[in-house]
Amino acid sequence: MEVKGCRSEVEVFRRSPVETVPRRHSVSVKYSPSSQNLQMSTPRSSLPLNIRNSHSVSSKGEFRASSAPLIPNPFPELCSPTQSPVLTGSLGVRDPPSDSSTHVVRVFSDATHCRSVLVSSRATAHDVCQMLAQSAHCTDEESWALIEHHTALGLERCLEDHELVLQVQSSWPVEGDTKLLFRKNYAKYEFFKKPVSFFPEHMISDSADVTKGMTSSELVQNMVKSGSCPEIQGFLHVREGGKKSWKKLYFVLRRSGLYCSSKGQSKEPRHLQFTGDLEDLNVFTVFTGRKHYGAPGEHVFCIKSSKERFRGQDLKLMCADSEQSRTCWITAFRLFKHGTQLQQNYQLSQSRLHKPSKPDSKFTDRDESMVAMDFSGKSGGRVIQNPHEAHNAEQEEGHSWRKREALRHSLPPNSHGSQLPAVHRVQPWFHGGVSRTKAERLLEEQGGVDGMYLIRDSQLHVQCFVLSLWHELKTKHYLIIPLEKGDRQYFTMDDGVTLFSDLLQLVEFHQINRGTLPVCLKHPCTCIAL
């Protein structure tokens, strides 16, 4: 290519026309655009065709339009990342938000349902959760959490209540598939309630300067209550970034950082090498360890610097031998990094949870023409003035309605015609026809604490249900069988010894009594659509 002034000529070679005479008598025809005549020339194998370029070329070799005039941008504010309410950035990383701006954050409840929330730059994860819980009319606001979810990498972690949402999003890649999930997490502060179950004795460091003559259970309880954590030790299978092989190494987690043995499985203190500073590391749970990374087990987690980009080669993957071991490592990372801040978050959560409610608040907002009535007497009814009595009357009316509906549905079909949908199908703990694997994954995603449960339709037995209950780090399934007795239908889990008129009565009974279960029903597994 030859550049002269503002014009350029590009020579494009093409084959000569088809020869119709013997080669020794062949001629070529050259078309001249200027003369519009056919000229005979000497035979050649190919001819150059001069094509004028329709674009101008600057002296630096940059193309620009030759005829179109420059048009000013009528919407310059849409191109400014500082003025846009949507997080934008450059070079694959989002720009940090300014202190005085507000931004739009999209939060997903599942793969399809999401809600956009306008938040300030100082909004924490707890602020966003409280806003979403109130708008969706969710109960138990303190058990909801924001989950940072990386679909392509198979990573997720629960944001702490004090973390700034926009600051977390500023480290995400612009064109990635990272998103925020709104989900229950009952295990967020469970280690403050049962610290001994989170830190097994064999994983606590036995150094003399740490134990100070105390037993492991006393050490754990004292340190966790003060917002600290004992030193953790153990073997982990590790895969460095960019490698495909896994190797077993000895690790020690202290307040000063994470240490790894330079001699493989050696436990000698002189062989420990510093691996990472906890202030700069984030710990993620890997939910596709075997599929994406070829892990030797299912209990995979990873640590990543908060300053690095989200790439597979930058992740340091670790695989524990059991779910208890992985939970111990992740909990220790959280306590060592955030320290007393987690304890303050837990205390604030408990204070909000036990804050006395106003029973009359739900009645003062109603229309004045609606009043609570008592028709139990013979006088034709009376107006209930006491708000506490009105609240109790409303609950009793709900229970009596449920009993009437259960009795009507338990009668033979020919006595009341077509049946309406059962009342249990509108309960938050009922998940319809989800599979056994899906039920186990839901219970694990929402914290995996003892007493978590859900009820689903049985896929093997017609007209039966299954109670899926989490206990001791695994899910147990109990079959609920319909039983007819005296022309009425009941439900049972112990071959007819205990009968329930409907599933709602079964759940309420086992929330107070264990029955045949290893633990009472405490936390319903709930999914909502934002």
Helices and strands as residue ranges (DSSP letters): E 2-4, E 7-15, G 23-25, E 28-31, E 38-41, E 46-52, E 56-57, E 63-64, G 76-79, E 89-90, E 93-94, E 102-108, E 114-120, H 125-135, G 141-143, E 144-150, E 155-158, H 165-169, E 178-184, H 190-193, H 195-198, G 201-203, H 208-211, H 216-225, E 232-239, E 247-254, E 257-261, G 269-271, E 272-276, G 278-280, E 281-286, H 289-293, E 300-305, G 312-314, E 316-319, H 323-338, H 340-353, H 361-364, E 373-374, E 382-383, H 387-410, H 413-416, G 423-426, H 436-445, E 452-457, E 465-471, E 474-485, E 488-492, H 503-510, E 523-524
